[in-house]
Amino acid sequence: MLKIKKVSETYELQVYTDAGEYFGDIEDSIIQNNKVFGWKIKSTKNSFLSKILGSAKGVIVPHQLVKAVGDILIISRNAIPNSGIDETEA
């Protein structure tokens, strides 16, 4: 069954990659022409994003890379910025 969720209900949701890594939390959404264009994901302590970004506050993930929205947001692993580090070490 399809459930409709308000964009405001998604703020502070945890974001995970499709590989199961905790990525960060939703900070904001980017709306364009009455559609969600992207998501601002903030880097949080112990998130995969904080390990690869260092001191940066977060990233913008295009909505096309979102696989599912529910109690958490699941994004494609392709959304991970290329950091040059071995992800098995992170």
C-alpha positions as CSV (number, residue, x, y, z in Angstrom):
1,M,0.0,0.0,0.0
2,L,1.3,3.4,-0.9
3,K,1.7,5.8,2.0
4,I,1.9,9.6,1.5
5,K,4.4,11.5,3.6
6,K,4.6,15.2,4.1
7,V,8.0,16.7,3.3
8,S,8.1,18.3,6.8
9,E,7.7,14.8,8.3
10,T,11.1,13.8,6.8
11,Y,13.2,16.3,8.6
12,E,15.7,14.7,11.0
13,L,15.1,11.2,9.5
14,Q,18.2,9.0,9.4
15,V,19.7,8.3,6.0
16,Y,21.3,5.0,5.1
17,T,22.9,3.7,1.9
18,D,21.5,0.7,0.2
19,A,24.6,-1.1,1.5
20,G,23.4,-0.5,5.1
21,E,25.8,2.3,6.1
22,Y,24.5,5.2,8.3
23,F,25.0,8.2,6.1
24,G,23.6,11.2,8.1
25,D,20.3,13.0,8.9
26,I,18.0,15.0,6.6
27,E,18.4,18.7,7.3
28,D,16.2,20.1,4.5
29,S,14.6,19.4,1.2
30,I,15.0,21.3,-2.1
31,I,11.7,21.8,-3.9
32,Q,11.5,22.9,-7.5
33,N,8.3,23.1,-9.7
34,N,6.3,21.4,-6.9
35,K,8.6,18.4,-6.9
36,V,11.4,17.3,-4.6
37,F,14.6,18.0,-6.4
38,G,17.1,17.0,-3.7
39,W,17.8,16.5,0.0
40,K,20.3,18.3,2.2
41,I,21.9,15.6,4.4
42,K,23.8,16.9,7.4
43,S,26.9,15.1,8.6
44,T,26.4,13.7,12.1
45,K,28.7,12.2,14.6
46,N,29.6,8.6,13.8
47,S,28.1,8.8,10.3
48,F,29.9,7.6,7.2
49,L,29.5,11.1,5.8
50,S,31.5,12.7,8.7
51,K,34.3,10.2,8.1
52,I,34.7,11.1,4.4
53,L,33.9,14.8,4.6
54,G,35.8,15.8,7.7
55,S,34.8,19.3,8.7
56,A,32.2,19.8,6.0
57,K,28.6,20.1,7.3
58,G,26.9,17.9,4.7
59,V,26.0,17.2,1.1
60,I,23.0,17.6,-1.3
61,V,21.7,14.3,-2.6
62,P,19.6,14.4,-5.8
63,H,16.2,12.9,-5.3
64,Q,16.9,10.4,-8.2
65,L,19.3,8.6,-5.9
66,V,16.7,8.1,-3.2
67,K,15.4,4.5,-3.2
68,A,12.9,4.6,-0.4
69,V,11.4,6.9,2.2
70,G,9.7,5.6,5.3
71,D,10.9,5.5,8.9
72,I,14.4,6.1,7.3
73,L,15.6,7.4,3.9
74,I,17.5,4.9,1.8
75,I,19.8,6.3,-0.9
76,S,21.9,4.7,-3.6
77,R,25.6,4.0,-2.7
78,N,26.4,6.2,-5.8
79,A,25.5,9.2,-3.7
80,I,28.6,8.8,-1.6
81,P,31.1,11.5,-2.6
82,N,34.4,10.2,-4.0
83,S,36.8,10.7,-1.2
84,G,39.8,8.7,-2.3
85,I,39.8,6.7,0.9
86,D,39.3,2.9,1.1
87,E,35.7,2.6,2.2
88,T,36.4,-0.7,3.9
89,E,38.6,1.2,6.4
90,A,36.0,3.8,7.2
